[in-house]
Amino acid sequence: MIETSKPIPVLILPGRGSSGRDHWQTWLEARLPDAHRVEQRDWEHPDRMSWIAALERDVGAHDPPVLLVGHSLGSVTAVHWASPDDRRVAGALLVAPTDPESPTASEFSRSFRPLPMRPLPFPSILVASATDPYLSPERARRFADAWGSRVVEIGDAGHVNAASGFGPWPLAEQLVADLARGVPVRD
């Protein structure tokens, strides 16, 4: 039997600074056959409107459906971008979203206020760490409840980045596969 389906496009949404060569998102991007990094004009000075525009550009450049894989402000960008009636996204993996409303939020993440607290129009998985300096476990559960996300708590994992030891990360690949299973086969 000949396989005729194409891989589902996966859009990688890094946070501030992009994701370096040792980051799990870079590892995942290299492993997935149709993964593409959403490039931002300015990685060091995130701007909500330009980051949302870049995501819209890249979603529009691919045949739907697509999967989103966000980290930190990349996850928050996906939540801001999501429109209740948009059906181009099959699912989103939202890893360690930054809490822009935290009293300790950086000036960069504060520009992403207010954070939408409405159900996402696609299935989503929120991965949370018990020791993330940018998102408390309580706020992670509150975000997941508001967005309709399944929560995966991974314990003492910092900000789930390269500095926290998250280079090759098979769980991320598995969670993307879980989201993709709900997507019909394309020819």
C-alpha positions, 0 to 999 in steps of 0.5 A, spaced: 500 500 500 502 506 498 502 512 503 499 518 500 497 523 506 502 529 507 504 530 514 500 535 518 504 542 518 507 544 525 508 551 526 513 552 532 512 558 536 518 560 540 518 565 546 523 571 546 530 570 544 527 564 539 529 557 541 537 556 540 540 550 538 539 546 544 532 547 546 527 542 545 523 546 540 529 546 535 530 538 536 522 537 535 523 542 529 528 537 526 524 531 527 518 533 524 517 532 517 513 538 516 515 543 521 516 550 520 519 556 525 514 562 525 520 567 524 519 574 528 522 580 526 525 582 533 526 576 537 529 580 543 523 585 543 517 582 543 511 586 540 504 582 541 501 585 534 507 583 530 508 576 533 500 575 532 501 578 524 507 573 523 503 567 526 497 569 521 502 569 515 505 563 517 498 559 518 495 562 511 501 560 508 500 552 509 494 548 507 490 547 513 489 544 518 496 546 522 498 544 529 501 549 533 507 548 538 508 554 542 513 555 548 513 561 553 511 567 549 510 563 543 504 560 547 501 566 549 501 569 542 497 563 539 492 564 545 492 571 543 491 570 535 486 564 536 479 566 533 473 563 535 471 561 528 477 560 525 478 552 523 485 552 520 488 549 526 487 542 528 491 543 535 496 546 539 501 544 544 502 550 549 508 549 553 510 553 559 506 559 557 508 566 560 503 569 565 503 576 562 499 579 568 504 576 574 506 582 578 513 579 576 512 579 569 518 582 564 516 588 560 516 584 554 511 579 557 507 585 560 505 588 552 501 581 551 496 583 557 490 582 557 491 575 556 485 572 553 481 567 558 476 564 553 476 557 550 480 556 544 477 553 538 481 547 537 484 542 542 490 544 546 495 541 551 498 546 556 504 543 559 506 546 566 512 545 571 511 546 578 517 550 578 516 555 572 518 562 574 514 565 569 507 561 571 505 558 577 501 552 577 495 555 580 495 560 574 497 554 569 490 550 571 486 557 571 489 558 564 487 551 562 480 551 565 479 558 561 482 555 554 479 548 555 486 545 555 488 538 557 493 539 563 500 535 563 504 537 569 511 535 569 514 536 576 520 540 577 522 542 570 523 550 571 521 554 564 521 547 560 527 550 556 534 548 554 537 552 561 532 547 565 535 541 561 530 540 555 533 539 549 531 532 546 524 531 549 520 525 547 514 527 551 513 533 546 513 529 540 508 524 543 504 530 545 504 533 538 502 526 535 496 525 540 494 532 537 495 530 530 491 523 531 485 527 531 486 530 524 483 527 518 488 524 513 490 529 507 491 527 500 
